[in-house]
Amino acid sequence: MKQLLWYLIAGTRGGETRGKIISFLKQEPSNANKLTSSLHLDYKTIRHHLRILEENRIILAINKGNY
């Protein structure tokens, strides 16, 4: 798990963004819209990174669209 997390954050081009998303979600549950406004990123970019994190079981959707 540590190796996967390291790869997703430090070993890929979008790692910095995924790190910001993970840090934000550790503070409070959120959704893509709130992440978009809080992190000042495009909605499609946020959705892309959320999908990668969810597929790799780093985050979990607790309700449809909430992580």
Secondary structure, DSSP 4 states (H G I P E B T S, - for coil): -HHHHHHHHHSSTTHHHHHHHHHHHHHS--BHHHHHHHHT--HHHHHHHHHHHHHTTSS--SBTTB-
